[in-house]
Amino acid sequence: MSLDSMGPNKAGRSGVPGGRMTHSLSTPSGVDGTPPTITHNRGGKKLAIRVQMLDDSVTMFQVQAKALGKVLFEQVCRQLNLLEADYFGLEYQEAGSHTKYWLDLEKSLNRQVGLSLIDPVLRFCVKFYTPDPAQLEEEYTRFLFCLQVKRDLATGILQCNDNTAALMASYIVQASCGDYVVEDYPDHTYLSSYRFVPHQDGSMQRKIMENHKKHFGQSPAEADLNLLETARRCELYGMKMHQAKDIEGVPLNLAVAHMGIAVFQGITRINTFSWAKIRKISFKRKRFLVKLHPEGYGYYKDTVEFFFEGRNECKNFWKKCVENHGFFRCSMVQNLPRRKTRVLSRGSSFRYSGKTQKQVIEFVRDNYVKRQTFQRSQSFRQGTLNSGNRSQSHTSCNVNSSISAHPLLPIETAEWDFRNQSSALTTPSQMRKGVDSLGRRPDSPIDHMRSQVTAAQVETYQMKTFAEESPQVQDHLDSSRSVSPGGTWTSPHHHYNNNIHAADRARAHQDAHSSDTYHGINGNVSLDRRGEVPHFSNRYDLSLGSDKSSSMSHSERDTGSYDINQAEARVKIEEENANYVNANNNNSRHTNGGSTSNSATLESQDGSETRRKRWPTDRAYFLAKELLMTERTYKRDLDVLNTWFREELAPDDVESLQPLFQLLEVLIQHHGVFLRDLEHRLVLWEGHGTHETHRIGDVMLKNMVVLPLYEEYLEAHRDILHHLVDAFDGDERFQQLYREFEQQKVCYVPIGYLLLKPFHRLLHYQLILDRLLDHYGEDHFDRTDCHGALMMLGRTTDTINSLLPESENYVLLCELQRDLVGFDQLVQPGRRLIRQGCLLKHSKRGLQQRMFFLFSDVLLYASKSPVNQTFKVLGHVPVRSLLTDNAEHNAFVIYGGQRAITVSAGTTAEKTLWLAELAKATADSKTRQPVQLVMGSLKNCSSSEEGLETCGLNAGAVVPGKTPPSRSNTSLHVCWHRGATVGLQDHLVAANNQLSGFLLRKFKNSSGWQKLWVVFTSFCLYFYKSYQDDSALASLPLLGYSVGPPGVQDALQKDFVFKLSFKNHVYFFRAESEHTYNRWLEVLRSTTQTQDFKNLSNN
């Protein structure tokens, strides 16, 4: 994009420029940019309307005064050759006020509220700010979004901290002028003539310049997407403030966005009413009313009122809310004719009438054509530039370019100067290395040539080890050799190749049906789908059909209402006369009864039926879909560490953790490309792709190039964990920051668990490949690729399986140390957690609830403090001197020293489990050489009848002011509340049983099903509205729950339903297919108590 469009700080630039009006440089080539000839209005029938484009150029349009607003809007879109037009709108400002309106496309121009018919001026703007820029299919659309973000940043609408603002401005510079070159830009003054932010000064320009240096090699399209990716993380992204007051007269600002209605005091958000909370929105003159669901969302009112300055301002905001809800939340909207004005109006009949976001995505996919290129201006590129050490900034960009975002973070990094120097001295021939066989793995992760995985490497490669030779173009992988010096904890820098899709164009001419050809990820179909692909199951449509706007409730003239529930009305799926087809294409009967077919009939509210096309039923398809769903969750987990956590840290902390963040950055870049490839393949599989696209092994095989990075992470992760523990114990400031971050909703599991996610991910890859090979026959065309990927993965997963128990144990000990008071040095070399659980201890006062922790060398028991939610250790028994004895019912006795502790378990099975674990721990401790292990500051409490006052409480004073744990859904707290028990082996089993995907949820006493994105990890279900949400709506720990099919008494006449129950708590979940149903049952049963007894029987 052009920096000229921001313009120097000259008088008159803020308004509409006069004189000769040239067309925008952002217009696609081949479109005439000259203004149309202006003819004089005759009888006032035509209006000469000026439209200011996003680059501040102005174009004149002539439209009939009585023409609908969509006539003008369509002319503007045709002028721009814009395909994804529904993201945009025409905005105008009422004369004499600050109120800005969107042009009503269904109303004539001469009836638009506040629009002057004398020299009317409108602005072409982004109307709906997408929360995920990757869902914008065309590069040209992303370019226009960038122009909008640039305008918002320069005018102060998008406010953020200086580091983030400087980072976004640097992407603007990179997209406009290309790489930073010292000869061209010796200091920051090359930015002084251009306005990026309102408060721009020399310090800000230096920050922009430093960030600009870091974008070396990024193409304009990549810089655009990185700008959008950074902007969308800002709290004020897409927030247009509307002044209002609450019922007490406190000045507020309201804004509407994709997630709902946000309430601000100044620019500080104080509340958000998500669309899920809202039942209806309406206005009555100056009053704006938000009617909430009566329960379940924790707000103390059913209706919230706000007051605007006038009726027009109130209705204007109400209309914007209706449009945002319709665009982002509905699958489709019903275009109902506006009611004509009557003497007694029944309220506003306004409804959103355009395409929804889902329809826009489908429209672009269905109307795909090779698009024209568009021109980018070169503000700073003057004369001939030396390109020996930088990439050229392309002035002509293909509209359909496929890229992924890899934004930096707004931090200062001292290593950049050295990195840029080293990369500048490396020639392209030194950077490239042909890959004859990726089956050969390096002997040591330290000595290997580290593979670079970027957006440029979306091509596949030829595997001579597992596939035959073909005339395919041989791909190469960029590598740069970098060895960390001995004794220093650093990580090598990576030089990225940015020749995007160079081999895709060559591969498009290959014979797609040749059995000897190794097909590219995208086959021979040019299609790039980044957003979530709406799909249907064999029988149930988890997208729940189409959302339709409903008729409004009737009110007085200056009123209007919009029923959220009716607008989100779901179509029902016809279930009669359906035949069941299982995931293996074999006809079988489901345990719940009933039958389905692989084509679904949908019934809308008016009774009309819509036939849906057939969807894949092959088991391989569902395994590929599981891979895609879990990949989305994994990438978000990496983002939590690399983006959210890093933004919370001080610069010194970031610098000390650079090895971690450098590895995470490269992993995120690779998995961003891998995720897009998976989405693309599923689109082809579900759509019009050939039989050759019904495979996933080639995508997995290409993904194996990242294994050297995982080997390096495997070597470095223990040092990273130790470094975090040392910083946590030795720096109170870091400890407070660490705890506060873990309390944020985005950090849904402890940081230590997140650091182990890369290992869990590779184990899941192995599981998917194993099951694909079990499913495929010997002659299946995808078997060779799957076998090759599994062979490459096997060495790394073998190492993971040998090291993961120790790492899991270390993380568990660290988490327990932070929750326990009175046992200071819990984390010790050689100490292993065996089991933790809740038992009832017998005393003169009766049965007392206690948490018991069995380690390899000591047994601790503790009680939960009602004050700060921590656990105070009351006593311990050395394992070497421990004896047990059976007692009546579920009780047993633990002997330690001269006294005994009598406890009771919840069930006989749990009692048997504890006795076996205690006996085994005692026997193992006697076979090891005695080692004096540090027991902490707690005294040995061998009495079976000591009270809380006599032991352990004084030791709590060792850690004054200890803050409560981050969350009550951790396994420790759940065991306490539910009387459950869990061991280290259960945590290792849980690492192999993680799942994500859409499910329909129903409560015991409710009648409707709610579609949710569900993530299962660490013995807990997390519920999201969609996979794009940053934080969960709710969570459900499953320790103690039972899972299985519903009973006859539940009266659920549905297939693929499973039931979760604990005492009186009952939940029903509905899957889309038998394969998905079985997978959820498999992973959920791994968390129940029965899993513990399976482990016991295996031992």
Secondary structure as UniProt FT lines:
FT   HELIX           3..5
FT   TURN            11..12
FT   TURN            25..26
FT   TURN            29..30
FT   TURN            43..44
FT   STRAND          46..52
FT   TURN            54..55
FT   STRAND          58..64
FT   TURN            65..66
FT   HELIX           69..80
FT   HELIX           85..87
FT   STRAND          88..93
FT   TURN            95..96
FT   STRAND          100..102
FT   TURN            105..106
FT   HELIX           109..111
FT   TURN            113..114
FT   STRAND          121..126
FT   HELIX           133..135
FT   HELIX           139..155
FT   HELIX           162..177
FT   TURN            182..184
FT   HELIX           188..191
FT   TURN            192..193
FT   TURN            198..199
FT   HELIX           202..214
FT   TURN            215..217
FT   HELIX           220..231
FT   TURN            232..233
FT   TURN            235..238
FT   STRAND          242..245
FT   TURN            247..248
FT   STRAND          251..257
FT   TURN            258..259
FT   STRAND          260..265
FT   TURN            266..267
FT   STRAND          268..274
FT   TURN            275..277
FT   STRAND          278..284
FT   TURN            285..286
FT   STRAND          287..292
FT   STRAND          303..307
FT   HELIX           311..329
FT   HELIX           357..366
FT   STRAND          373..375
FT   TURN            388..389
FT   STRAND          396..398
FT   TURN            399..400
FT   TURN            414..415
FT   HELIX           416..424
FT   HELIX           428..431
FT   STRAND          432..434
FT   TURN            438..439
FT   TURN            445..447
FT   STRAND          450..451
FT   TURN            455..456
FT   TURN            464..466
FT   STRAND          476..480
FT   TURN            486..487
FT   TURN            500..501
FT   HELIX           502..507
FT   TURN            508..509
FT   TURN            512..513
FT   TURN            515..516
FT   TURN            521..524
FT   TURN            542..543
FT   TURN            557..558
FT   STRAND          559..563
FT   HELIX           564..567
FT   STRAND          572..574
FT   TURN            576..577
FT   TURN            583..584
FT   TURN            591..592
FT   STRAND          601..603
FT   TURN            605..606
FT   STRAND          609..611
FT   HELIX           619..639
FT   HELIX           640..645
FT   HELIX           646..648
FT   HELIX           651..656
FT   HELIX           658..686
FT   TURN            687..688
FT   HELIX           691..693
FT   HELIX           697..703
FT   HELIX           704..706
FT   HELIX           707..730
FT   HELIX           732..743
FT   TURN            745..746
FT   HELIX           751..755
FT   HELIX           757..775
FT   TURN            778..779
FT   TURN            781..782
FT   HELIX           783..819
FT   STRAND          820..821
FT   TURN            824..825
FT   TURN            829..830
FT   STRAND          833..843
FT   TURN            844..845
FT   STRAND          846..855
FT   STRAND          858..864
FT   TURN            866..868
FT   STRAND          871..878
FT   HELIX           879..881
FT   STRAND          882..886
FT   TURN            889..890
FT   STRAND          891..896
FT   TURN            897..898
FT   STRAND          899..904
FT   HELIX           908..927
FT   TURN            936..937
FT   TURN            948..950
FT   HELIX           954..958
FT   TURN            960..961
FT   TURN            968..969
FT   HELIX           971..978
FT   STRAND          981..983
FT   HELIX           984..991
FT   STRAND          995..1003
FT   TURN            1004..1005
FT   STRAND          1010..1017
FT   TURN            1018..1019
FT   STRAND          1020..1024
FT   TURN            1027..1028
FT   STRAND          1034..1037
FT   TURN            1039..1040
FT   STRAND          1042..1044
FT   HELIX           1048..1050
FT   STRAND          1057..1062
FT   TURN            1063..1064
FT   STRAND          1065..1070
FT   HELIX           1074..1085
FT   TURN            1086..1087
FT   HELIX           1089..1098
//
